[in-house]
């Protein structure tokens, strides 16, 4: 009886040890495969879309009325992107920027609404650019850099004491929608824990043809150049990815 029990215990041990070893080996192999899977690189794949926004400061450089005595102010922008090829993408971007003026900068003319104002202390110039750009994109590891340019529409107006300025000769309000162009250069760094999300730093400029001799003969009659330095973030996605990964329906299961 004791001999038969010993043989039974021995047989169970012989079967159990290889099985346990096999399970442990499979676990190690699966764990090894999991740890070896590399994280997806931020490769600019055709068909990929992205949305994002940035905040920073802007200025109006130059020597005309829009720029003389101008000082930097807060600005922001948003954008939508679509990767057309491996190195080219389309960007559509609305934004907002403005400039204030120093106390000692003389006003170009006398404001009808505030005739006692002799300086541009309470003047502000504002711009809402809507630009479309073709951008060239390159990448190296988690870093993506780009440079782009394209046409744009620019809403530009001038205020004094928060009231739109009026030209004293033509009596036309100093505001309008103007054609122009924009350019941008920037770099993105994709997050290790969120490979579809990036942090971005960029510099852009806008040029608007706001010269209107018949409307603004007294001043503020020139092209407008605005520039901005901003920091923000982006989220990238593949449009239609859910439909591609959706499992096929079994025959006879489709609802009428």
DOMAR-745715 format. One line per 5 residues: number of its first residue (from 1); for each residue x negated, y, z of C-alpha. Coordinates in nm, 3 decimals. Layout:
// DOMAR-745715
NUM) X:Y:Z | ... $
// end
This chain:
// DOMAR-745715
1) 0.000:0.000:0.000 | -0.280:0.241:0.092 | -0.474:0.150:-0.226 | -0.167:0.217:-0.445 | -0.112:0.560:-0.276 $
6) -0.477:0.653:-0.334 | -0.455:0.568:-0.704 | -0.137:0.781:-0.735 | -0.302:1.085:-0.571 | -0.607:1.044:-0.798 $
11) -0.391:1.029:-1.112 | -0.201:1.348:-1.015 | -0.529:1.531:-0.948 | -0.674:1.426:-1.285 | -0.366:1.559:-1.470 $
16) -0.330:1.878:-1.265 | -0.690:2.000:-1.282 | -0.714:2.021:-1.666 | -0.368:2.179:-1.685 | -0.467:2.445:-1.432 $
21) -0.793:2.503:-1.613 | -0.609:2.542:-1.942 | -0.366:2.794:-1.793 | -0.653:2.992:-1.640 | -0.841:2.984:-1.969 $
26) -0.536:3.106:-2.159 | -0.487:3.388:-1.908 | -0.850:3.494:-1.941 | -0.825:3.479:-2.320 | -0.505:3.690:-2.326 $
31) -0.654:3.939:-2.082 | -0.966:3.960:-2.296 | -0.760:4.026:-2.608 | -0.561:4.295:-2.429 | -0.869:4.474:-2.304 $
36) -1.034:4.459:-2.647 | -0.747:4.627:-2.833 | -0.876:4.977:-2.923 | -0.660:5.285:-2.879 | -0.518:5.424:-3.203 $
41) -0.732:5.705:-3.345 | -0.563:6.036:-3.431 | -0.595:5.972:-3.802 | -0.394:6.217:-4.019 | -0.167:5.961:-4.184 $
46) 0.047:6.069:-4.483 | 0.411:6.109:-4.388 | 0.337:6.200:-4.029 | 0.523:6.497:-3.877 | 0.449:6.721:-3.583 $
51) 0.593:7.003:-3.374 | 0.415:7.238:-3.137 | 0.377:7.582:-2.987 | 0.106:7.820:-2.870 | 0.068:8.128:-2.650 $
56) -0.208:8.386:-2.629 | -0.299:8.743:-2.716 | -0.279:8.941:-3.040 | -0.424:9.262:-3.179 | -0.382:9.490:-3.481 $
61) -0.733:9.573:-3.604 | -0.803:9.851:-3.856 | -0.794:10.231:-3.873 | -0.444:10.317:-3.997 | -0.149:10.430:-3.781 $
66) -0.054:10.071:-3.694 | -0.406:10.002:-3.568 | -0.544:10.336:-3.441 | -0.556:10.318:-3.062 | -0.387:9.976:-3.055 $
71) -0.454:9.743:-2.762 | -0.398:9.363:-2.739 | -0.072:9.222:-2.610 | 0.095:8.885:-2.544 | 0.201:8.674:-2.844 $
76) 0.335:8.327:-2.919 | 0.409:8.104:-3.216 | 0.570:7.770:-3.300 | 0.512:7.538:-3.593 | 0.631:7.232:-3.779 $
81) 0.377:7.019:-3.967 | 0.396:6.747:-4.228 | 0.094:6.543:-4.340 | 0.109:6.520:-4.722 | -0.221:6.335:-4.782 $
86) -0.514:6.221:-4.571 | -0.664:6.572:-4.572 | -0.376:6.807:-4.663 | -0.074:6.904:-4.458 | 0.207:7.159:-4.476 $
91) 0.281:7.396:-4.188 | 0.578:7.628:-4.140 | 0.533:7.867:-3.849 | 0.747:8.146:-3.696 | 0.598:8.370:-3.430 $
96) 0.605:8.700:-3.244 | 0.329:8.953:-3.174 | 0.303:9.319:-3.084 | 0.061:9.595:-2.992 | 0.069:9.888:-2.749 $
101) -0.134:10.208:-2.773 | -0.370:10.406:-2.552 | -0.256:10.723:-2.379 | -0.489:10.958:-2.566 | -0.409:10.842:-2.921 $
106) -0.230:11.125:-3.106 | 0.105:11.050:-3.269 | 0.102:11.076:-3.652 | 0.416:11.294:-3.649 | 0.676:11.435:-3.414 $
111) 0.944:11.188:-3.313 | 1.292:11.334:-3.376 | 1.432:11.161:-3.067 | 1.143:11.261:-2.837 | 0.993:11.586:-2.972 $
116) 0.783:11.647:-2.660 | 0.576:11.330:-2.714 | 0.238:11.418:-2.864 | 0.063:11.082:-2.812 | 0.139:10.716:-2.883 $
121) 0.147:10.625:-2.514 | 0.501:10.482:-2.534 | 0.476:10.354:-2.893 | 0.472:9.984:-2.976 | 0.440:9.803:-3.310 $
126) 0.608:9.465:-3.340 | 0.589:9.183:-3.593 | 0.780:8.859:-3.646 | 0.584:8.655:-3.903 | 0.724:8.347:-4.076 $
131) 0.445:8.177:-4.268 | 0.401:7.868:-4.485 | 0.050:7.725:-4.512 | -0.138:7.445:-4.681 | -0.402:7.324:-4.435 $
136) -0.713:7.115:-4.493 | -0.758:6.868:-4.208 | -1.061:6.671:-4.091 | -1.106:6.443:-3.790 | -1.379:6.285:-3.583 $
141) -1.281:6.058:-3.294 | -1.018:6.234:-3.078 | -1.096:6.571:-3.240 | -0.908:6.718:-3.537 | -1.003:7.048:-3.701 $
146) -0.821:7.239:-3.974 | -0.820:7.555:-4.184 | -0.528:7.685:-4.390 | -0.365:7.978:-4.569 | -0.043:8.068:-4.745 $
151) 0.231:8.327:-4.806 | 0.466:8.471:-4.548 | 0.754:8.702:-4.464 | 0.696:8.963:-4.195 | 0.953:9.161:-4.002 $
156) 0.775:9.479:-3.886 | 0.906:9.776:-3.690 | 0.783:10.060:-3.466 | 0.943:10.180:-3.143 | 0.899:10.478:-2.911 $
161) 1.051:10.448:-2.564 | 1.210:10.120:-2.688 | 1.394:10.304:-2.967 | 1.316:10.242:-3.336 | 1.111:10.528:-3.479 $
166) 1.269:10.742:-3.754 | 1.064:10.917:-4.022 | 1.123:11.295:-3.984 | 1.119:11.357:-4.363 | 1.315:11.065:-4.509 $
171) 1.515:10.995:-4.190 | 1.467:10.623:-4.254 | 1.424:10.393:-3.955 | 1.074:10.252:-3.939 | 1.147:9.884:-3.987 $
176) 1.159:9.637:-4.273 | 1.095:9.287:-4.409 | 0.773:9.263:-4.608 | 0.586:9.005:-4.811 | 0.237:8.911:-4.705 $
181) -0.004:8.628:-4.633 | -0.151:8.441:-4.338 | -0.451:8.227:-4.251 | -0.539:8.003:-3.959 | -0.828:7.799:-3.825 $
186) -0.816:7.570:-3.524 | -0.917:7.251:-3.346 | -0.714:6.985:-3.163 | -0.812:6.734:-2.897 | -0.587:6.429:-2.861 $
191) -0.517:6.302:-2.511 | -0.647:5.956:-2.421 | -0.335:5.861:-2.226 | -0.097:6.011:-2.487 | -0.244:5.949:-2.834 $
196) 0.048:6.127:-3.005 | -0.011:6.451:-2.809 | -0.289:6.706:-2.858 | -0.416:7.026:-2.698 | -0.498:7.296:-2.954 $
201) -0.694:7.622:-2.977 | -0.648:7.841:-3.285 | -0.714:8.182:-3.437 | -0.484:8.328:-3.703 | -0.430:8.648:-3.896 $
206) -0.135:8.803:-4.080 | -0.133:9.063:-4.356 | 0.192:9.241:-4.449 | 0.239:9.488:-4.734 | 0.436:9.753:-4.542 $
211) 0.339:10.053:-4.761 | 0.654:10.246:-4.858 | 0.574:10.599:-4.978 | 0.937:10.692:-5.037 | 1.056:10.565:-4.698 $
216) 0.769:10.657:-4.465 | 0.591:10.965:-4.604 | 0.510:11.102:-4.255 | 0.306:10.810:-4.123 | 0.291:10.442:-4.034 $
221) 0.273:10.388:-4.409 | 0.013:10.118:-4.476 | -0.048:9.748:-4.480 | -0.037:9.579:-4.139 | -0.309:9.342:-4.023 $
226) -0.248:9.137:-3.709 | -0.466:8.871:-3.548 | -0.408:8.630:-3.262 | -0.598:8.384:-3.040 | -0.378:8.116:-2.885 $
231) -0.375:7.790:-2.690 | -0.099:7.529:-2.701 | 0.003:7.170:-2.759 | 0.150:6.941:-3.024 | 0.352:6.623:-3.048 $
236) 0.315:6.404:-3.359 | 0.554:6.136:-3.482 | 0.631:5.916:-3.781 | 0.972:6.006:-3.931 | 1.176:5.693:-4.000 $
241) 0.951:5.469:-3.786 | 1.251:5.339:-3.591 | 1.423:5.230:-3.912 | 1.109:5.051:-4.034 | 1.070:4.862:-3.704 $
246) 1.441:4.780:-3.676 | 1.493:4.397:-3.692 | 1.682:4.263:-3.991 | 2.041:4.163:-3.932 | 2.126:3.794:-3.950 $
251) 2.360:3.679:-4.225 | 2.721:3.700:-4.117 | 2.654:3.941:-3.829 | 2.708:4.265:-4.018 | 3.011:4.452:-3.894 $
256) 3.285:4.529:-4.153 $
// end
